[in-house]
Amino acid sequence: MRKVFISFPEMSKSGRNDTRRKALQTGEDAKSVADERRPR
């Protein structure tokens, strides 16, 4: 799932929103999104 998250933000802004929604739904993925936003 982490690979998909990294690919989403690279696609475009729309992908980022989709990733955030999925992260909120799962909760565990939210950590992956936060980790990605940190280095950015």
C-alpha positions in Angstrom: 0.0 0.0 0.0 2.9 2.3 0.6 4.0 2.1 -3.0 0.5 3.2 -4.1 0.6 6.2 -1.7 3.9 7.4 -3.1 2.6 7.1 -6.6 -0.5 9.0 -5.9 1.1 12.4 -4.9 3.4 12.1 -7.9 0.4 11.8 -10.3 -1.2 15.2 -9.4 -3.0 17.1 -6.7 -6.2 15.1 -7.2 -4.4 11.9 -6.3 -3.3 13.5 -3.0 -6.9 14.2 -2.0 -7.8 10.6 -2.8 -4.9 9.3 -0.7 -6.0 11.4 2.2 -9.6 10.1 2.1 -8.4 6.5 1.9 -6.0 7.1 4.8 -8.8 8.5 6.9 -11.0 5.5 6.1 -8.3 2.9 7.0 -6.5 4.9 9.7 -3.4 2.8 9.6 -2.5 4.2 6.1 -2.8 7.7 7.6 0.6 7.1 9.2 2.1 6.5 5.8 0.6 9.7 4.4 2.0 11.7 7.3 5.4 10.2 6.7 5.3 11.2 3.1 4.2 14.8 3.9 7.1 15.2 6.4 10.0 15.1 3.9 8.1 17.2 1.3 
